[in-house]
Amino acid sequence: MITMRIEKLTQLQPDEEILEIVREDPLAHLMKIAMFILWVLAPFFLLYPLLQLGWVGLSVFTLFLFSAGWFGWCVFHRWSHTMFVITDRRIVDVDQKGLLRRVVSEIPLYRIDQVTYEIGGFFSTLFRLGVVVVTTAGQAADLEFRRVRQPARISALINDLRRVVQEEDYAPRT
């Protein structure tokens, strides 16, 4: 089901194959996860005083749990719908900016000029998280994907694909 959504979202061309789907590492959202857990647990610590208030306390308890669930769902939705889709012909960058806002950018492999990655900071070095930047030839904007696990591997994969495309000359003739 998830693959079907991705194929629909990226509008795969005939005979195009998805090689890798890269998402932000969940460790990058550790603070949001901790906040969600605290938000869920807080009403249970206040359960007895809230129940003393009758239906008002029960309403507050329910509102706390509902809002925690909503927050958790929004964070998960944004994480699961933000991805870097690497195919054998192009790279598609899907950025879920909010609940109803999504930005989709794509670069054909033959237009890629340079691929770099950066790992900086203690936390990023410890967990091998980094930024992959795909620079394009021409006017197109560069693609940047943050908080990716093993950015060196992703960068090497894109560079290998770029070389294959250049050797096979997939670039359209103009």
N, C-alpha and C positions, 0 to 999 in steps of 0.2 A: 504494500500500500504506500509506504514512504517513497519507494523507488518510482512508483507511478506518479506521485505528486511532483517529484523532482523532474521527471521527464516532461510532465505537462508544463511545469514552471520554466524550464530551460528551453522548451520547444526543440527537442532533438531533431537533427536532420536525418534523412535516411542513411542507414549504415553508420551512424555516429554512436560511439560507445563511451559510456561514463567509466573513467579509469579510477577516479578517487573523489570522494566527498569529504571535505575538510571543514570541521566546525571549530569554534572557539573551545578551548579546553574548559571543562566545568570548574577546575580549580581557580580560574580567573574570576569566577563569580562566587567565591567563597564568602565574601561579606554579605551578599544578597541571600545566600543559603542560610547563613547564621541568623540573619535578620528574620527570615521566614520561620525558622525553628523557634526563635524567641517569641515571635508573633503568635505562633500556634500554642506554645506552652504558657504564655502569660495569663490567658483567661483561666486556665486550670488552677493556677496558684491563687487566683481570686474567686474561685468557684463558690466557696462557702459564703463569703460576704455578698457576692452577687445574688446567690439564691435567697439570701435573707431579704432582699429587696423585692422578691416576688417576680411578677411578669416583666417588670422593668429590668431587673438584674438578668433574667433569662434572655431578654432581648439584647442587652449589652453583650452578654456572653456569645450569643448567636452571631451578632454583628462582628465581634472580634474574629470569630472563626471563619465567617464568610469572607471578610476582608483579607484575612491571611491566605485563604484559598485563592482568592482573586489575584493577590499579589504574586503568589507562587505560580499560578497558571500564566500570568503575564510574563514573568521572568523566563519560564520554561518555553513559552511560545516564541519569545524573541530569540532565545538561544537556539531552539530547534529549527527556526526558519532563516537564520543567518548562516550562510555557508559559502564555500568556495568549491564550485563543481569543476573538476578537471576532466575534459574529454580528450579524445584523440584528435580533435580539430580546433578546440577553443577552450578558453577559461571563462566561466560564468561566475560573477560575484553577486550574490544575493544578500542584500542588507535589509533586515527587518528593522525599520526605524521606530516603529510603534505598533500598536495593535492593528491599525488599518493602513499603515504606510510602509511600502516596500520599494526599494530601489534595486533594479537589476541591471548590471553592466556586464558586457562581454567583450572579450578580445580574441580574435582569431590567432592561432599560434604563429602564423607567418608574420604578424605585426608586432610580435614581442621583440623588443630591443635588448632588454636586460632584465635579469631576475636577481634580486638580492634578498638577503635576510639579515636580521639583527636580533641579537639576544643581549639584553642589558638589564642590570640590576641583580640583586641577590636572589629574590624570589623567582625571577625568570630563569636565571642560571641554574638554580636548584632543581626546578621542575621542567627545565628544557622548553620554556615557552618563549616565543619570539614573534617577530613581525616579518611577513613575506611581502615584498614590494615587487610588482611586475610593471616595468617601465615599457611604454609603447613607442613605436616609431610614428611620428606624425602628431596630429592635433588631439588625438584621443587622450582622455585622462588616465593616469596611472591607477592601477589597482593595488590596494593595500589591505592586507588581512592581518589583524592583530590577535595576540594571545593564542597562537597556534602551537600545538605540541610538535616537537621535532621539525622546526622550520628549515633546517638544512636538507632534510630528506625531501620535503615538498619542493624546495628550490631546485634541487638536483633533478627531480622528476620533471618539472616544467622545462628545465634546460635540456634534458634528454629529448623530450617531446619536440621542443623547438628545433633541435638538430635534425631529428628524423624528418620533420616537415620540410626543412630546408633541403635536405638530401633528396627527398622524394618530390620536391617542388610542387607542393599542394597549393601554392599561392596562385590566385587567379591571374590570368594573363590580361593585361590592359593595353 
